[in-house]
Amino acid sequence: MRGHNPDADPLSRLPDVHPARIPRHIAIIMDGNGRWAGERGFPRQFGHLNGARSVRDTLEECARLGVEALTLYSFSIENWKRPKDEIDALMDLCIRYLDGEQEALVRHDVRLRVIGRREGLPPEVLGAIDRVTLATRGCKRITLCLAVNYGSRAEIVDAARSLCRDAAAGTLTPDEIDESALAARLYTADLPDPDLLIRTAGEMRLSNYLLWQLSYAELHIASEYWPDFGVPQLHRAIRDFAGRSRRFGDVHEAKPHA
């Protein structure tokens, strides 16, 4: 997290956006790494490597602006269908990113959360996840949530299985199963739902990402490939978000968070 200033005032970063209009939780689908590399004559892995820089820049700026959580779609369950050399490169990049950023995350008070199924991930990846999660567990400035081996339908299935186990054990009755009970068993149970979803590379799909949590999120589609996404593009997305009237099934604008 280069050049991070923990005392930065959001108003000095985005003076035209009231702090109450800054999203509490931003979720991003980081799309276009492979196309970015291919257009430059490089293998897809080169795009993923350069995309890591955008992760750092985006995280730093979110922390400066007072965003509480940033969730990044890092590796989906469907990504296992990609060529083995690309998967191996992504797993290696995950390990190198986590180990390389651990000290900076602790220093700048960033808590790491990783959501998704652990089954199927290489032991080296699980080890890196566990090391950094443990090292940052007391950090409070912002939560960086990486969705690794993640699929939203799988997450909902896992939550349903948890409810079934509790019902079978007699600790929960069917009548007690409601939205709150299911949400409490999602991978993101300790995080607020995203206010803003950003997807890069001009794509307009949810791609099995946080389907439950994004029910009332505002959507922003950025034309840039992820390696070209930086602070100006993040500011543009937040300005777009801040200028909207958020509605939750009624005719009244939602109150901005304090």
C-alpha positions in Angstrom: 0.0 0.0 0.0 2.4 2.6 -1.3 1.9 6.2 -0.2 -1.0 5.5 2.1 -2.0 8.4 4.3 -4.2 7.2 7.2 -5.1 10.8 8.1 -6.4 11.7 4.7 -9.7 13.6 4.6 -12.3 12.1 2.2 -13.3 15.7 1.3 -9.8 16.4 0.1 -10.0 13.3 -2.2 -13.5 13.8 -3.5 -14.5 17.3 -2.6 -17.7 17.1 -4.7 -19.0 14.0 -2.9 -20.4 14.3 0.7 -18.8 11.7 3.0 -22.3 10.3 3.7 -22.5 9.5 0.0 -19.4 7.3 0.0 -20.4 3.6 -0.3 -19.8 1.6 2.9 -19.0 -1.5 0.8 -17.8 -1.7 -2.8 -17.7 -5.0 -4.7 -15.8 -5.3 -7.9 -15.7 -7.9 -10.7 -12.2 -7.4 -12.1 -12.7 -8.2 -15.8 -10.4 -7.9 -18.8 -7.0 -9.0 -17.6 -6.6 -11.5 -20.4 -7.8 -9.2 -23.1 -5.6 -6.4 -21.8 -2.6 -8.7 -22.2 -3.6 -10.2 -25.5 -4.0 -6.8 -27.1 -0.4 -6.1 -26.1 0.9 -9.4 -27.4 1.5 -10.9 -24.0 0.1 -14.1 -22.4 -3.0 -13.8 -20.2 -0.9 -14.3 -17.0 0.8 -10.9 -17.7 -2.6 -9.2 -17.5 -3.3 -10.8 -14.1 0.1 -9.7 -12.9 -0.6 -6.1 -13.9 -4.1 -6.3 -12.4 -2.5 -6.7 -9.0 -1.3 -3.1 -9.2 -4.9 -2.0 -9.7 -5.9 -4.0 -6.6 -3.3 -2.0 -4.5 -4.3 1.3 -5.9 -8.0 0.7 -5.4 -7.6 -0.6 -1.9 -5.5 2.4 -0.9 -8.0 4.9 -2.2 -10.9 3.1 -0.7 -9.2 3.3 2.7 -8.5 7.0 2.2 -12.1 7.6 1.4 -13.5 5.8 4.4 -15.0 2.8 2.6 -15.5 0.0 5.2 -15.2 -3.0 2.9 -13.9 -3.8 -0.5 -14.8 -7.2 -2.0 -12.9 -8.4 -5.1 -14.0 -11.4 -7.3 -10.5 -13.0 -7.5 -11.2 -16.6 -8.6 -14.6 -18.1 -9.3 -15.5 -21.8 -9.1 -16.0 -21.6 -12.9 -12.4 -20.5 -13.4 -11.2 -24.0 -12.8 -12.3 -24.6 -16.4 -9.5 -22.4 -17.6 -6.1 -23.8 -19.0 -4.0 -25.3 -16.3 -1.1 -23.0 -16.9 -3.3 -20.0 -16.3 -4.8 -21.5 -13.1 -1.3 -22.3 -11.8 -0.3 -18.7 -12.5 -3.3 -17.3 -10.7 -2.7 -19.5 -7.7 1.0 -18.4 -7.6 -0.1 -14.8 -7.9 -2.5 -15.2 -5.0 0.3 -16.6 -2.8 2.8 -13.9 -3.8 0.2 -11.1 -3.3 -0.8 -12.3 0.1 2.7 -12.9 1.4 4.0 -9.7 -0.2 1.3 -7.5 1.1 1.0 -8.9 4.7 3.2 -6.4 6.3 1.6 -3.5 4.5 -1.9 -4.7 5.4 -1.0 -4.9 9.1 0.8 -1.5 9.0 -2.2 0.2 7.4 -4.8 -1.5 9.5 -6.4 -3.6 6.7 -8.2 -6.8 7.7 -8.2 -9.6 5.2 -11.2 -11.8 4.7 -11.4 -14.6 2.1 -14.7 -16.0 1.1 -15.4 -19.2 -1.0 -14.9 -22.9 -0.6 -11.6 -24.0 0.8 -12.0 -27.5 -0.8 -10.0 -27.7 -3.9 -7.6 -24.9 -3.2 -3.9 -25.9 -3.1 -2.4 -26.2 0.4 0.1 -23.4 -0.4 -2.8 -21.0 -1.1 -4.7 -22.0 2.0 -1.5 -21.5 4.0 -1.0 -18.0 2.7 -4.7 -17.2 3.3 -4.5 -18.4 6.9 -1.3 -16.6 7.6 -2.5 -13.2 6.4 -6.0 -13.6 7.9 -4.5 -14.4 11.3 -2.0 -11.5 11.1 -4.7 -9.0 10.2 -7.6 -10.2 12.4 -7.3 -7.2 14.7 -7.2 -4.6 11.9 -10.2 -2.2 11.7 -9.7 0.5 9.1 -11.0 -1.4 6.1 -11.8 -5.0 5.3 -10.3 -6.4 2.1 -12.5 -9.4 1.1 -11.2 -11.7 -1.6 -13.6 -14.1 -3.2 -11.5 -17.1 -4.0 -12.9 -20.4 -5.3 -16.2 -18.6 -4.9 -19.6 -19.0 -6.5 -22.8 -17.3 -5.2 -25.0 -20.3 -5.9 -22.6 -22.5 -4.0 -22.6 -20.0 -1.1 -26.4 -20.1 -0.9 -26.4 -23.9 -1.0 -23.9 -24.0 1.8 -26.1 -21.6 3.8 -29.1 -23.8 3.2 -27.2 -26.9 4.3 -26.2 -25.1 7.5 -29.9 -24.3 8.1 -30.8 -27.9 7.5 -28.2 -29.2 9.9 -29.5 -26.8 12.6 -33.1 -27.9 12.0 -32.2 -31.5 12.1 -30.4 -31.0 15.4 -33.5 -29.3 16.8 -31.8 -25.9 17.4 -33.9 -24.2 14.7 -37.5 -24.7 13.6 -38.7 -24.2 10.0 -40.7 -21.2 11.1 -37.5 -19.5 12.4 -35.9 -19.7 9.0 -36.2 -16.2 7.4 -33.9 -13.9 5.4 -31.9 -12.9 8.5 -31.3 -16.6 9.4 -30.0 -17.4 5.9 -28.0 -14.2 5.6 -26.3 -15.0 8.9 -24.9 -18.2 7.3 -23.5 -16.6 4.2 -19.8 -16.2 3.8 -20.2 -12.5 4.2 -22.2 -12.6 7.4 -20.0 -10.1 9.2 -20.0 -7.5 6.4 -22.6 -5.0 5.3 -24.2 -5.8 1.9 -22.4 -4.0 -1.0 -23.8 -0.6 -1.9 -22.0 -0.4 -5.2 -20.9 -3.1 -7.7 -18.3 -2.1 -10.2 -17.6 -4.3 -13.2 -14.8 -3.5 -15.6 -14.2 -4.2 -19.3 -17.7 -3.1 -20.2 -19.3 -6.4 -19.3 -22.8 -6.4 -17.9 -23.3 -9.7 -16.1 -23.3 -10.6 -12.4 -21.4 -13.9 -13.2 -22.7 -15.7 -10.1 -21.2 -13.1 -7.8 -22.8 -12.1 -4.5 -26.3 -12.7 -5.8 -28.0 -12.4 -2.4 -25.9 -9.5 -1.2 -26.2 -7.4 -4.3 -30.0 -7.4 -4.3 -30.2 -3.6 -3.9 -26.7 -2.6 -4.9 -26.2 0.1 -7.5 -24.3 -1.0 -10.6 -21.5 0.8 -12.4 -20.0 -0.6 -15.6 -16.5 0.7 -16.4 -15.3 0.4 -20.0 -11.6 0.0 -18.9 -10.0 -3.3 -18.6 -9.0 -4.0 -14.9 -5.3 -3.3 -15.3 -6.3 0.2 -16.5 -8.6 0.8 -13.6 -7.2 3.3 -11.1 -8.1 6.1 -8.8 -9.8 8.3 -11.5 -12.1 5.4 -12.5 -12.9 4.6 -8.9 -13.8 8.3 -8.3 -16.0 8.2 -11.4 -17.9 5.2 -10.1 -18.4 6.7 -6.7 -19.6 10.0 -8.2 -22.0 8.0 -10.3 -23.2 6.2 -7.1 -23.5 9.4 -5.1 -25.7 11.0 -7.7 -28.3 8.3 -7.6 -31.5 8.1 -5.6 -31.3 4.6 -3.9 -34.7 2.9 -3.6 -35.5 -0.4 -1.8 -38.8 -1.3 -3.3 -40.5 2.0 -2.2 -40.8 5.5 -3.6 -38.5 7.1 -1.0 -34.8 7.6 -1.4 -32.8 5.6 1.0 -31.1 7.7 3.7 -27.3 7.8 3.3 -25.3 6.1 6.0 -23.9 8.4 8.7 
